[in-house]
Amino acid sequence: MQTNGEQDRDRHERLGKLWRCFRNKHHQDSAWSWVVCTAAAICNALNLGFVLSFGVLFPILLDYFNETRERTALVGSLALGMTWFASPLPGYLSDRFGCRITNFIGGALCVTGLAMTSFSHCLNLMYFTHSLVFGFGVCFIYNCSYLVIAQYFKENLSMATGIVALGASVGVLFTGPLLQVLLDSFGWRGTYRVAAVYFTIVCVLSLTYNPNVQKTTEIEFINNNEDTERGERSGISLYCSVGISLYCSVWTFPTFAASVMSFVFGSFGMYIPYIYLVEYSKDNGITTHDASLLFIYIGLSSSLGKILTGKVCNNKNVNPVFMHQASMLLASISAFLLQFAIKYGYLIIFSAVYGFSDGVFNATQSVILLSCVDAKRTTASFCINNVLYSVTAAAGGPIAGLIVDQTGNYVYSFYMTGAVLLIAFLIPMVLIPINHRKARVRPLEGLSKEDMVTAKSKELEKTGQDKTSLGKTPT
């Protein structure tokens, strides 16, 4: 039997080991990397699960405030847009202070915004509390969930990205029905207060984002001259010049440019069914309880899409851009056919198909953004895409609502959604001739890091051979 003193020592040793996990250095693709991946997936589930389930709150707020569909949908659409619009700020804070502090701030903002929203007496106030404050916090959490994965993974980056993206689908899976239960039990004000409480989990999970990551050893001689020149400069001018250079140079990568344009159009139409699915179901004689259960089918199929995407994209022979295009085509066809889904069984089929395409869309988007540029431009590529993405994501819902208010039905809004998603499918086609030309001319700044290392090595070998040949007598 251990004495009390021995038990206390054992307890302190265990706590010390646990504390060291939060402070000591960790290697990429280590066991702790998967702990961070799990925490990021849970944060993403709580975060996007609530944002994407606004369609459950939409009919209640529409009746309570007696406003138009356009103005009511704007509350959720602005919060959705803010998820990406403010990305440069959390991107900078993540680089400057680490993802742990940035993610904690995001959780605190979400708690504050949801608590304030529960006391709102008009939609104008909800535009500030829900759309701005809560949306700002969602943006912090969303960016940290992916940026921390880029720090902790290299070999298993695609799989880890798929798992984090999977968190959003799982979040939709349980958040939609849960919100309906809370609305039936506590009303919309009580629902917001309960949601504020469970967002404190994000603050706790942020502690796992240990900033001390020992990255895989890489060859560092590529930019020696550039680093020497930068070392001669300091202060604000250095930060501004380097930052502007990175944020502008990402557009020199054709895959990034074409993909971002496709993402921008895709975001406009992709979230419209999420907002109006419950209200559309009600117009077809389906109860709100049954309509809220459609989010289960969306969450399950979206999870399946993200899991398959994560596994398939780990194969280096698979191009994620083609998978993204396939998801846009499937979503476009689903949106065109939604007007014919007037029975509950048809709506279940639509939810499953559309959810699957949404899962592939989100997973491939993250994989493309984290891998189509080199490591030093990862944050820049992520933030630029998110800012552009946010504008169209926020605009889609209100514009569709305006069309419904003007026409009295959802047919034309569904046509618009399908057409925009079809454009998103077509845009990456421009990469076919571009990639053909780049196969003949590959400038050094457009190559991946591995290609740059290989090119530089060959250059050094050639230089060494030339120097050796200088001392030899020609035969």
N, C-alpha and C positions, 0 to 999 in steps of 0.2 A: 504494500500500500504506500502511495506517495503522500508525503506530508503536505501541509498547506503551502509551505514555502516552495517545495518542488513543483506543485501544481501552478503556483503563481509564476515561477520561472518558465515553465513550459508554455503557459498562456502568453507571457511576454515575448517569448521566442517566436511563437506562431504569429502574433501580431506584428512583430518586427519583420518577419519574412513577408507578410502581406503588405506592410508599408513600403518595404524595399521594392516590391513589384510596381508601386505607383511612383517611385522616385528613381530607381536605378535605370541604367541604359538597357535597351532591348534591341535585338537584331531584327532586320526585316524578315518576314515570313517565319517568325518564331511562334512559339505557343502563345505568347502574350499578344501577338498580332491578331490571333483569332479571338482573343478576349475583347480586344478593341473593336474588331469587326462585329462581334455580337452586340456590343454596347451601341455601336453606330446604327446597326439594323433596328434595334429597339427604339432608339431615338427617332429614326426615320419613320417607324411604324406609328408612334404617338403623334409625330409632327404632321406628316402628310396624310395620315389616316383621318385626322380631324378636318384638315383643309379640304380634302377631296370628298368628304361626306357632308359638305354644306348643303347638298341637295335634300338631305333629310330635314334640316332646319328651314329650308327655303319656304315650304308651304305654310309653316307656322308663322314665320315672320311676315309673309305676304298677307295673311289674314289679320294678324295682330295690328300691324301698322297701316293696313288698308292702302298700300302703295302699288305702283305698277310693277310688272315683272322686271322691267329694265332697271329701275332703281333698287329693287330688292336684290336682284342678282348681282348688282354692282358691289354689294357688301362682301360677298364671297369671292367675286372675281378679282377685286382689288387686293384682297388678302392673298389670293393665289398668285397674282402678278408680283406682289411684293416679295413673294418667296424667292424670286430670282432677280428682281429689279435692283435691290440694294447690295448685290453680291460683291462689288468692289470693296465695300467697307469691311465685311467679315473676311474677305480674302486678304486684305491688308493686315487686319488684326490677327489673323491666323499666322501670317508670316512673321509678324512683329512680336506677338505675345504667346503664340501657340494656340492650338485648337481647343485645349482644355479650358482656358479662360474665356475664349470666344463662345464656345458652346454653352458654358455656364451663364454667360450674359444673355444668350438667346433664350434659355429656359426661363430666366427671371423675367424677361420681357413678355414671354407668352403668358406666364402666370398673371402678370400685371394687366395685360390687355384683356384677357378673358374675365378677370374679376371686375374690371371697369365696365366691360360690355354688359355684364349682368344687371347693371344699374341704369342702362341706357333707356331713354324715354322717346327717342326718335331715331330714324335712320341716319340723319346727319351726324349724330354723335357716334353711331356705330361705325361710320366711315373712319373715324379717328381711332376708336378703341379696338375694334375688331380688324378693320382693314389695314390700318397703319401700325399701331403698336404691336398687336398680335402678329400681323404679317411680317413686321420687321424681325421679331424674335424667330419666326419660322425660317426666315432667310438665313439667320445666323446658324441655326441648327442644321438646316439642309446642306449648306456649304461645308460646314465642319464634318458632317457625316462622310462626305466623299473625299475631302482634302486630307483627312487623317488617314484614310485608306491608302491614298497615294503615297503617304509617308511610310506606312508600315508594311507595304507589300511591293514586290517586284515580280517574282516568278508567278505568284498566284493572284495578280492584280485583277484579272478578268473575273475569276471566281469570287473574290472578295467583293468586287463591285456589284456583281449579280446578287450576292447575299444582302448587301445593304439596300439595293433597289428592291429586293424582295420584301424588305421590311415595310415599305409603303403599301404593298399589296396586302400583306397580313394586317396592316393597320386598317385599311378599308374593309377588310373581311369582318373584323369584329366591331369597328367604330360605328359603322352605319346602323346595324341592329341595336347596339348599345345606346346610341343617341336616341333612338325611337323609344326604348324602354325608359330612359331618363326623362324624355319629354312627357311620356304618359304619366310618370310618377311625380315629377317635380316641376314641370313646366319648363319653358325655355330659359328663364332666369336661373333656376336651380341647376339646369343642365350646364350652363356656362360656369357656374361656381364649382361643380364637381369636376369639370374639365380643367379648371385652373389648378385644382389640387393634384390631379394626376400628372400634370406637366412638371411638377417638382421632381418627378423621377428622372427627367432629363438632366436636371442640375446634379443629381447624384451620379448618374452614369458618366457625366463629363469628367469625373475624377480619374477614370480609366485611361483618358487620352494623355498618356505620359509623353511629354515632348522630347524626351531623351531617346531618340531612335538612332542606332548605329547602322548607317546605310551600307549596302553592299559595296565593296571596294571597286572603284572604277578608275580607268586611266584618265589622268587629269591634265595631260599635256596639250590638249586640243586648243584651249583658250588661254594659254600662258601669256601670250603677248597682250591679249585683251585684258586679262586680270592685272598685268603690270601697269597698263595704262590707267585702269580704274583705280589702282592703288595710289596713283599720283593725285587723284582728286578725292575730295571728301565733302561731308556735309550735305545740305539739302540739294545742292546742284547734282551731286552724284545720284541720290535717290530718285530725283525727278527724271534725269536723263536716262538712267537705267530702266526705271519703271515705264516711261513712255516708249522707250525702245522695245521692251518686251511686249507691251500691249499692242504696239503697231505691227511688230514683226510676225505675230501669229497669222496675219492675213496672207503672208507669203507661202503658207502651207495650203495647197489647193484643197486637200481633203477637209481641212478645218473650214475653209471659206464656204465650200459647197454644202457641207453638212450643217453648218450653222444656219444657212439660208433655209434649208429644208426643215430644221428644227423650229425655226420661227413660224413658218406656215403651219407646221404640224401642231404647234402649241395653240394656235388660234382655234382650231376645230376640235382638238382632242378632248378638251375638258367640258365642252358644251353639254353632252349627254349626262355627265356627272351632276350638273346643276339642275337639269330639267327632267331627269328620269322619273322622280317621284311625282312631280306635278303632272307630267305627261301620262303617267299610269293612272292618276286620279281622274283625269279627264276621260279615260277609257273605262271607268267604273271599277277600278282596282283600289282596295283599301290602302291607306298609308302604311299600315303594318306589313302587308304583303309586299308593297312596293319597296319598303326599306330592306326587305330580305334579298332583293335583287343585288344589293351590294355584296352579299356573301358570294354569289356566283361571280361577280366581277373580281372580288379579292382572290378567290380560289384560282380562277383561270389566269389572272394576272400573275399570281405567284408561280404557276406552272410556266408561263412564258418567260419569267425572269430566271427561273432555275435552268431551263433549257438554254436560254441565251448565255448564261454564265458558263455552262459546260461547253457549249459549242464554240463560243468565242475564245476559249482557252486553246483551241486548235489554231495554230498559226496559219494554216492554209485557208481558214474561213475569213472572209471580209465582213466585218460588222456593218459596213455601209449597205451591203446587199440585204442583210437581215432587217436593217432599219427600213429600207424601201419596201420590203415585203409586208412589214407591219403597217405602213402607211396605206398600201393598196388594200389590205384586208379591212382596215378601219374605214376607208373611204366607201367601200362596197357596203359595209354594215350600216353606215350613216345614211346612204341612199335608200336602203331597204327598211330603215326603222319605221317609216310612216306606215308600213304594212303590218307592224307588230302591234296589233290591237288586243290580242289575247295574252293572258299571263304566261302561257307556255312559250309563245313566240318571244316575249320579253326576256324570259330566262335564256333562250338560245342567243338572243342579241347580247345580253349581258356577258355570257360566257365567251362569245367570239370577240366582242369589243374589248373585254377585259384582257384576253390573251394578247391582242394586238397592242394594247396599252402597255402590258408587261414587257413585250419585246421592244417597243418604242423607248421606254424609259431606260431599260438595261443597256441597249445598244448605244443610246445617247451618252451615257456615262462612260462606257468603254471607249467610244470614239474620242470624246473630249480629253480623256486621260492618257490617250496613247497616240493621237495624231500629231502631237508636237513633242519637243524634247522636254526633259524634266524641269528645266528652269522656266519654261513657259506654261507649265500645267495650270498654275493658279490663274494666269492671265487668260488662257483659253476658256477656263471654266467660268470666270467672271464676265468676260465679254459676251459669251453665249447667253448667260443667265440674264444680263441686262436687256438684250434684244428679245429674248424669249419671253420675258415678263410682260412686255408691252402688248404683244399679241395674245398672250394667255389671259390677260386682264380684259382685253377688248372683246374676246369671243362671246362670253356669256351675256353681257349687256346688249350687244348687237343682235344676237339671236333672240333675246327677250323683246327688243324693239320690233323685230320682224313679226313675232307672235302677237304682240299688242296691236300692230297695224293690220295684220291679215286675219287674226282670230283663230289661227291653227298653226301647227308646227311643221307643216310640209315644206314650206320654203326655207325655213331655218335649217332643216335637215339637208335640203339640197345644197345650201350654202356650205354646210359643214363637210359634206362629201366632196364638193368641188375643191375646197381649200386643201383637204387631205390628199386629194389626187395630185394637186400641184406639188405638195411636199414629196410625193412619190417620184415625180418627174425630175425635180431639180438635180439630184445626184447624178443624173445621166451625163451631165457636162464633164464628169471626171473621166469618162471613157476616152475622148480624144486628148485630154490634158495628160493623163497617165501615159498614153502612147508616146507623146512628145517627150515627156520626162524620162522615158526609158532610153532615149538617145542622148539627152543632155540633163545631167543631174548636178546642179550647183551644190557646193558644199553646205551652204546655209539651209538648203532644203532637205538634207538628209537626216535620218534618224541618228541618235547618238552612236549606235553600234557601227553604222555605215561611216560616220565621221571618223571614228577611231580607226577603222580599216583603211580608209582613204589616207589618213594622216600617217599611218604605219607604212603603207606602201610608198608614200612620198619620202619618208625618212630613209627607208631602205634604198630607194632610188638615189637619194642624195648621197648616202654612204657609198654606194657603188660608184657614183660619179667621182667622188673624192678619191676613192681607191684607184680608179683608172687613171687619175692625173699623174700618179707617180710611176706608171708603167710605160715602157717603151713600145710604141705601136709596132705590130708585126707586119 
